[in-house]
Amino acid sequence: MEIFRFIRRIYWGSLALVFAFLSIHTLVIRLRSLSDTVLLWVYMIMLALIWGSSFLMLKYALEDFAPLQVSSGRMFFAGLVTLPLSLRFVRRIPRETWGALILFTLIANILTTFLTAKAQLGLGSSTHATLYTMTPIMTLLVGVLLFRESWTVKQITGLAIGLAGSVLLAFRGTFLEALNPFALLALLATLSNGLFTNMLKHSLGKLSTLEIASVSFLLILPLTSGYLAYSGFFTQALADQGNLQGVLFIATLGLLGNALALILLSEIVRISSPVFASLVMYLVPVVALVLGLLDHESIGMPQVAALLLVLLGVGIVNWSRTTSRAQQRDKVV
């Protein structure tokens, strides 16, 4: 009976939070009367604050629970609070879209979340966020290779420079030491990020942002619920009062870092493009770096140098995209 009381408290608390983020979403929708540029920056700043703080919350959640418990817990709480929406939207999904939606769910909600949690075990929150600046480059790479998007020499140059910076970040201590496997996991997470971001536009473009977010969490709700019960997550949370703090971090990550973030990301892709949406990672390391310093994490010069190298690569990719669009407008005129 104690476990049911615990779940009931979490559920009602989660509902309060979901009403809050739906109110924010409604407010942002009303801003659509403004220019797309202003609207995009509203979304980008909100997403940067959410994702930038997620790495630190993930660090604290992993102090009480295992990586697979954390990633499953995030999906569980996200699916729980969006359940009223998903039950409403699930019948609207076209039959031909189900395959892409299931694949998107596996990549975005299971693979990426688990890789992120596992990588955090061996990385500081600021370093982890810095590695995520490779996401725009991975998004471009996936778009070119799998979705036949065009590319330029400037973009390839940016890819090479950004990759070099990420490789430097992947080393422990001095640059001559062995590669940090946790950093490699973070890079794999950026690759899966690039894949599901492209899928939002090319495979799921016919669905609304709320349909994608809510139904994708519904698909894995039975799986995550079963695993959490099997792994003793609920028993562990109730056994020690101190573990409730970890549960709170996991619930917040699920509600904001997954549910609301996916809605914001889908909106950015809808308005612009997958590559532009991934550029939010410019701002994420800044937020994570400030929070990491406040949490007494050490930031060395090699990390700063590698970060600048990664940002240079991503900047070249973005510059190439902007130049290409300007040339297209000139041709039309």
Sequence and secondary structure as in RCSB ss.txt:
>XXXX:A:sequence
MEIFRFIRRIYWGSLALVFAFLSIHTLVIRLRSLSDTVLLWVYMIMLALIWGSSFLMLKYALEDFAPLQVSSGRM
FFAGLVTLPLSLRFVRRIPRETWGALILFTLIANILTTFLTAKAQLGLGSSTHATLYTMTPIMTLLVGVLLFRES
WTVKQITGLAIGLAGSVLLAFRGTFLEALNPFALLALLATLSNGLFTNMLKHSLGKLSTLEIASVSFLLILPLTS
GYLAYSGFFTQALADQGNLQGVLFIATLGLLGNALALILLSEIVRISSPVFASLVMYLVPVVALVLGLLDHESIG
MPQVAALLLVLLGVGIVNWSRTTSRAQQRDKVV
>XXXX:A:secstr
 HHHHHHHHHHHHHHHHHHHHHHHHHHHHHGGGS HHHHHHHHHHHHHHHHHHHHHHHHHHTTTS HHHHHHHHH
HHHHHHTHHHHHHHGGGS GGGHHHHHHHHIIIIIIHHHHHHHHHTTS HHHHHHHGGGHHHHHHHHHHHHH   
  HHHHHHHHHHHHHHHHHTB SSTTS B HHHHHHHHHHHHHHHHHHHHHHTSTTS HHHHHHHHHHHHHHHHH
HHHHHHTHHHHHHH TTHHHHHHHHHHIIIIIIIIHHHHHHHHHHHS HHHHHGGGGTHHHHHHHHHHHTT    
HHHHHHHHHHHHHHHHHHHHHHHHHHHHHHHH 
